[in-house]
């Protein structure tokens, strides 16, 4: 190879190598602008989705607040059947009806209640099952009970033999 050809080849290689960063930079800039445009489009497309998500979150928050208010209304202070850790079994039915009425006033359908008397834990618990729309709820009222008065013999026998009793309660509408 001649000296002049070698120089020409070197110059042409230099020219190519000098243009290459410019071409690459231009391609990078174009890619960068394309990415930014896509991000902007994506943000614009997601605004309705974001609004829908926000509305669903607000609706769920409203339901949870409603349930929390409902649960807070049901307190052992509303029970007439318990006084100084003594459960008067004769008054229990009225208390359960009262709980059902309070829940129904909030627009819920009462499905029924479950009374739990646990001798080992000194516990009386009323679980009331309700429904609003497609959602189901459980409201629980618990109280410490050391003695029970006016309790039917069959229930007393079960508590003594098993240590606890669970009774389903449902009133006719």
N, C-alpha and C positions, 0 to 999 in steps of 0.2 A: 504494500500500500504506500502510496506517495505521501509525502509530508503535507502537501496541500489538501489532499483528501482527508487525511487524519484531522487536520485543523477544521475543515468544513464539518466533519462529522461531530467533532467536539462542540462546535458552535451551535449546530442544530440540536444537539442534546441539551445544551445550556438553554436554548430558547424554549424547548419543550418543557424542561424542568421549571423554568421561570413562569411559564403560563399555567402549569399544573396547579400551583397553590391558588391562583386566581380563580380557576375553574372550580376547584374544590370549594373555595370560600363561597362562590356564587351558589353552588349546589347546596351547601350547608345553610346559607341564608334562605334560599327557596324552601328547603325542608322545614326550617324553623318557622317561617311564615305560614306554611301549610299546617303545621302542628298547632300554632296559635289559632288559626282559623277554625280548625276542628274543635279545639277546646271551647272557643266562643260559641260555636254551633251546639255543642253538647250542653253547655250551660243554658242556652236558650231553650233547648228541647226539654231539659230537666225541670224547668220552672213549674209547669203544670203538675209534674210528678211530685215535686217538692211541696206544692200547695196541697195536693191530695194527702200526702203523708202527714202534713201539719194538721189538716182537718181531722184525719183519723186519730191522731194523737190527742187532739182536744176532745174528741168524742169519748175516747177511752178514759181520759182524765175525768170527764164529767161523770161517767158511770162509776168510776172508782170512788170519787168523792161522794156520790149518792149512796154507794154501798157503805162507805165508812160512816156517814151520818146515820144510816139505818142501823149499823152495828152499835154506834155509840148511844143511840136512844134506848137500846135494850140493856138495862143495867139491873143489878140485883136490888137497887133502891126501888124499882118498880114492882117488885114481888111482895105481895102481902102474906104469902105462905111461909116466909122465913123471918124469924125474929130471934135475934141473939143466938144464932147458929142452931136454932131448932126449926125443923120443917114440919108444918102442919099440913098433912097430906090432904085433908078435906078442902083446903084453900088452893091447892096446886092446880086443879082444873081451871079455876077462874084466872089464875095467873097466866096459864098457857093460852087461854082464850084472849086475854088482854094483849099478849105478845103477838098473836095472830092478827088482831085488830090493828095494832100499831104498824105492822108490816104491810097490811092491806091498804092502809091509808096512804102509804107511799107509792101505791100503784103496783105492788107485787102480788102475785098469786101465791098463796100459801099451799104447799104440797102436804105438809104434815110436820109433826115434831117427834123427837125421841127424848125420853126422860132416862137419865142414867143416874142411879144411886150407887155409889161406891163406898162400902163400909170401911175398907182398908185405907182409903185416901181421905175419908171424911168429906166426900164431895157429892154435890148434887149438880147436875148439868142438864140444861134443856137446849137441845139443838133443834132449831127450826129451819126447815128446808123451804125455800121459796124460789120463784121464777119470775123473770121479767123479760118478755120477748123470748129470745133463744137462750138466754143466759140463766144459769142456776146459781143460787146463793145459799150459804149456810150461816145462820146467826146463832151464836152460842152465848148463853147466860150461865155462868158458873157461880156457885156459892159454897162456902164451907159449912158443912152440916154435921153436928156432933150427935144430935138426937132427932128422932122422927116421932111425931105423935099422929094418932088416928090412921095408922097404916094398915091396909088390909092384910089378913093372916097369910094368904098365899104369897104375897110380895115379901112379907117379912121372912117367911120360910126360905125363899130363894136367896135373899140377902144373907141370911145366916148360914146357908149351906154353900153358896158360891162366893160370897163376899161382895157381890154386886148384882144389880139387876138393870136390864134395859127394857123400856116399855115404849112401844110405838103409840103415838097419839094422833088421831085425825078426827076432826069434827065434821059433822054433816053441814053443808052450806044451807 
